[in-house]
Amino acid sequence: MRILFLCLIGSIAALPLFADERDHQDEPCASMRQEVSLPNGSRADCLSSTHAIEVEFSENWAEGLGQALSYAGSTGLRPGIFLLCREKPRKCLVHRLRLEEAIAAWELPVDVWAHDEFR
């Protein structure tokens, strides 16, 4: 599994630095409902027919995981995370590996996409 991720280093590019992830939300969430108020009082970044999705910068991967799980629990949809990279590609890859490791360790049904995977 680690070999696959190491091969991706060259394909991950950093995004311009913006204040928050909403500045980058339109592209991955284009065909979905955005900023949806949920029964638990939170707001999901994107909702599709199958996923409740958090859009998050890679350095905040742990927070993103918690939010995606919360959205999924409130909606009954599968949790998903769109990871955005605003640092050096190697650093973003480390963040993604940590996220994937946590998901695998707890056998969580969470789908993860990097920003370059939906272009």
N, C-alpha and C positions, 0 to 999 in steps of 0.2 A: 504494500500500500504506500509506503514512504517513497518508493522509487517513482510511482506515478506522480506524486506531488512534486518531487524534485524536478521532474521533466516539465512541469508547468511554470517554473520560475521565469523563463523567458517570455511567457505569454501574458503575464500580469503587468499591467501598466498602472501607474499612479494617476488618480484624478486630480484636477485642480483643487486647491484648498478652499473650502467654503465653510460657512458657520455651522451648518448641520446637514444631516442626511436628506432632509426634504428638498434641498437644492438638486439632488440627484435622483429623486424618487420617480419622476415622470417616466423615465426610460424603462426601467424594469416593471413598473406597474401600469404601463400604458393601456393595456386591455382589461384592467381590473378596477374595482371600486377602490378609491383611495381615501385615507383619513376617515375611516368608518368608526363611529362611536359604538362601543360594545356595551352589553348589559352590565359588565363589572365596572364601568366608568372609564375604562382605558380607550385608546383610539388605535386601531390596527392601521399600519401603514398601507397595506394592500390586502384585499380579499378577492380570491378567485372562487370558482365553484368548488375547489378542492382544498385550498390552502389559506391559512391566516398567516400573513408574512410581515416580518420586521425587516426594514431596510436599515442597515447599521454599518458604521465604519469598522474596519477589521480590528482596530485596537480595542473596541468595545464589544468584542465577540461574546463575552460572558453575559453582559447585560442584554445583548441581542437574543441570546438563547433563552434567558428568562422571560423576556417580553414575548417572543414567539410562542413559548409554552403557555403563557398566560392568555394570549389571544386565542390559541387553539382550544384551551380549556373553556373559554367563554363562548366560543362559536361552534365547537364540535368538529372543526375542520382540522386538517393536518398542519402542523407547524412548519414554517419555512423561514429561511433567512437569506436575504440578498446582502452579501458582504461587499462593501465598498472599500477601495484601496486609495489612501491619500498619502502613503508613505512609500519608502523604497519597496520594490516588489518582493525582495527576500523577507522583509519584516512582515508584509501582508501574508506571505505564505506561512510564516511561523504562526501568525494568529489563526489562520485557517486550520493548520494542523492541530493546534490546541483545541479549537472548536470541534473538529472531527474526532479527536481523541475523547473528549468529554461525551459526545453523542454516542460513540461506540462503547465506552466504558459502562454507560448506563442503559445501553440498548434503546435509545430514544428514537421515535419515529419522526425525525426532523430532516427536512431536505435543505441543502445549502447550495447556493449559487454564488459565484464570484462575478463582479461587475462585467468582466470581459466575456462571460458565458452567455449573456443575453443580448449581445450586440448583433 
